[in-house]
Amino acid sequence: MKYRFVYICHPVKGDSTVSYEENLKEIKKISRELSMNCYGIIPVTHVLATTQYLDDFNKKERNVGIKQDLQFIPLIAKTENPALFVYGHKISSGMKKEILAALKYNVTIIPKDERIIGGLEKIVGGNKNGK
């Protein structure tokens, strides 16, 4: 069995619609569901680690976390059939960086929430697969 590494792209920082805590809870839920119900998929959610030791509300620490998280995209790009699954109610600035990195490294981009399709299309030029 070959494993597929899937980078989870989801907003973290809260806003008036969804809180920081709710976003982290949703990322954990997505990661668990993929791990338990989609045999062969390994969710890459380094953000769950960085939010344990970096303060997402401190701009400098948030930027360090985003830079660390972005290092996983070129790594998964070297694996078989890598993907970036895009979730959430909006595309945040951090997510945009992840999507652009996925495009750069030819990682397939798959929207998983209808609410972000319009924003995603603006970033990838209307091609949801990122290729």
C-alpha positions in Angstrom: 0.0 0.0 0.0 1.3 3.4 -1.0 0.5 6.3 1.2 -0.7 9.7 0.0 0.5 12.7 1.9 -2.2 15.4 2.0 -1.4 18.8 3.4 -4.4 20.3 5.2 -5.0 23.9 4.3 -7.5 25.5 6.7 -7.8 28.9 8.4 -6.3 29.0 11.9 -6.6 32.6 13.1 -10.1 33.3 14.2 -12.4 36.0 13.0 -16.0 37.2 13.7 -17.4 34.0 12.2 -15.2 31.2 13.6 -12.9 31.3 16.6 -9.2 30.3 16.8 -10.2 27.4 19.0 -13.0 26.3 16.7 -10.6 26.3 13.7 -8.0 24.1 15.6 -10.8 21.7 16.7 -12.0 21.4 13.1 -8.4 20.8 11.8 -8.1 18.0 14.4 -11.5 16.6 13.3 -10.5 16.6 9.7 -7.2 15.0 10.4 -8.8 12.3 12.5 -11.5 11.6 9.9 -8.9 11.3 7.1 -6.7 9.0 9.2 -9.5 6.7 10.3 -11.7 6.7 7.2 -9.4 7.2 4.2 -7.0 4.3 4.3 -3.6 5.4 2.8 -4.0 9.1 3.4 -1.6 10.7 5.8 -2.8 14.2 6.8 0.0 16.8 7.1 -1.1 19.2 9.8 2.1 20.7 11.2 0.0 23.7 12.3 -1.3 21.5 15.1 2.2 21.3 16.4 3.3 24.9 15.9 0.2 26.2 17.7 1.4 24.2 20.7 4.6 26.2 21.1 4.1 29.4 19.2 1.6 32.2 19.9 -0.6 32.6 16.9 -1.7 36.0 18.2 1.9 37.3 18.1 2.7 38.4 14.6 6.3 37.4 14.7 5.6 34.0 16.1 2.7 33.5 13.7 5.0 34.2 10.8 7.6 31.7 12.1 4.9 29.1 12.3 3.7 29.7 8.8 7.2 29.5 7.5 7.7 26.2 9.3 4.4 24.8 8.0 5.3 25.8 4.4 8.4 23.6 4.5 6.2 20.5 4.3 4.8 21.4 0.9 8.0 20.8 -1.1 8.6 17.6 1.0 5.2 16.1 0.2 5.7 17.2 -3.4 8.4 14.6 -3.7 5.9 11.8 -2.8 3.5 9.9 -5.0 0.2 11.8 -5.7 0.6 14.6 -3.2 -2.4 16.9 -2.5 -3.4 20.0 -0.7 -7.0 19.8 0.6 -8.4 23.3 1.1 -11.1 23.7 3.9 -12.8 26.5 5.7 -15.2 29.3 5.3 -12.6 31.7 3.7 -9.0 31.7 2.4 -6.7 33.4 4.9 -3.4 35.1 4.1 -1.6 32.0 5.5 -3.7 29.7 3.3 -2.9 31.8 0.3 0.8 31.2 0.9 0.2 27.5 1.2 -1.8 27.4 -2.0 0.8 29.4 -3.9 3.5 27.0 -2.6 1.4 24.0 -3.8 1.2 25.6 -7.2 4.9 26.2 -7.3 5.7 22.5 -6.4 2.9 21.1 -8.6 0.9 19.7 -5.7 -2.7 18.9 -6.7 -5.1 21.4 -5.0 -8.5 20.1 -4.0 -11.2 22.3 -2.5 -13.1 20.6 0.2 -15.6 23.4 1.1 -17.8 25.2 -1.4 -17.4 28.4 0.4 -13.8 28.8 -0.6 -14.0 27.9 -4.3 -14.4 31.5 -5.5 -11.3 32.7 -3.6 -9.4 29.6 -4.6 -10.2 30.2 -8.3 -8.8 33.8 -8.0 -5.5 32.4 -6.7 -5.1 29.5 -9.1 -6.5 31.3 -12.1 -9.7 29.2 -12.4 -7.9 25.8 -12.4 -8.9 24.0 -9.2 -6.3 21.2 -9.8 -3.5 23.7 -9.6 -1.9 22.2 -12.7 
